[in-house]
Amino acid sequence: MNFMPSFTKTALKNLFSQPATRMYPQVPREYPERTRGHIEIDMSTCILCGICSRKCPADAIKVDRTGRTWSIERFGCIQCNSCVESCPKKSLSMHQTYTEPAGVKRVDTFQKPEEPPKPVEPPKAPAEQKGTESNA
């Protein structure tokens, strides 16, 4: 049989080389810098304008201005980065980690906190006019 010498060479090579896989849970994967992972939002800077939902080609983002909510269907997102690029306040960012696997579709909804009412200042009295008026 001719396969014995080639098999022996392969077995010896594998015996003294590094494994082709990594020990996943113990050694987490390091993603390249430009990896597109999942969308994160900073609700404190979001103005709920809805541009991100209009720019999303997968229609995964929903903005409800009246309910003051921003939601994303994680498994519907195609990680195209269109929403991040179009956000006028830079509230969205793309993180390098992926969405955790799950058995059901997941929709993450974020509620924008109510802004405290601004104190109403009493109207200022008109400034007294200084100077004289001449009626000559």
SVG drawing of the C-alpha trace seen along z (x, -y; Angstrom):
<svg xmlns="http://www.w3.org/2000/svg" viewBox="-47 -123 54 125">
<polyline fill="none" stroke="black" stroke-width="0.4" points="0.0,0.0 1.3,-3.4 -0.6,-5.6 1.5,-4.5 4.5,-6.8 2.4,-9.9 0.2,-9.2 3.2,-8.8 4.6,-12.2 1.2,-13.8 1.0,-12.2 4.5,-13.4 3.8,-16.9 0.6,-17.1 2.3,-15.7 4.8,-18.6 2.8,-21.5 0.4,-24.0 -3.3,-23.0 -5.4,-24.5 -8.2,-25.5 -8.2,-27.7 -9.6,-26.8 -12.6,-29.0 -14.1,-29.6 -10.7,-30.0 -9.1,-32.0 -11.6,-34.5 -11.2,-35.5 -9.5,-38.8 -11.3,-40.6 -9.6,-42.8 -10.0,-46.5 -12.6,-47.0 -14.8,-44.1 -18.5,-45.0 -20.2,-43.4 -23.4,-44.8 -24.9,-48.2 -24.9,-50.0 -26.8,-53.3 -26.1,-56.1 -29.7,-57.1 -28.5,-60.2 -27.4,-61.8 -30.1,-60.4 -32.7,-62.9 -35.0,-60.2 -34.9,-61.8 -35.4,-58.4 -32.7,-58.9 -31.1,-55.6 -34.4,-53.7 -34.9,-55.2 -31.3,-54.4 -31.5,-50.8 -31.8,-48.5 -32.9,-45.5 -35.6,-47.6 -34.3,-46.3 -34.4,-49.6 -37.7,-51.2 -37.9,-54.7 -41.1,-55.7 -40.9,-59.4 -44.2,-59.5 -43.2,-56.6 -39.6,-57.8 -38.2,-54.4 -35.5,-53.1 -35.5,-49.4 -33.4,-47.0 -34.1,-43.5 -30.7,-42.0 -31.0,-39.1 -32.5,-41.2 -29.5,-43.6 -27.1,-42.9 -24.2,-45.0 -23.9,-47.3 -23.0,-50.3 -25.4,-52.7 -27.2,-53.8 -23.9,-54.6 -22.7,-56.7 -26.0,-58.6 -26.6,-59.4 -26.3,-63.2 -25.5,-63.1 -23.2,-60.1 -25.3,-58.2 -24.8,-54.9 -21.6,-52.9 -20.5,-49.5 -18.9,-47.2 -16.5,-44.4 -18.4,-41.6 -21.3,-39.7 -24.8,-39.2 -25.1,-36.2 -26.8,-33.2 -30.3,-32.5 -33.2,-30.2 -35.7,-33.1 -35.5,-36.4 -34.5,-39.2 -35.6,-42.8 -33.8,-45.2 -35.8,-48.3 -34.3,-51.3 -36.4,-53.9 -35.2,-57.5 -35.7,-59.0 -38.1,-61.9 -36.3,-65.2 -37.0,-67.2 -39.1,-70.3 -37.0,-73.4 -37.8,-76.0 -39.8,-78.8 -38.2,-82.2 -40.5,-85.1 -40.6,-87.7 -38.1,-90.5 -39.4,-94.0 -38.5,-96.3 -35.4,-98.2 -36.0,-101.8 -35.1,-104.1 -32.4,-106.5 -31.9,-109.7 -34.1,-112.6 -36.4,-113.0 -36.3,-116.3 -39.5,-117.8 -38.1,-120.8"/>
</svg>
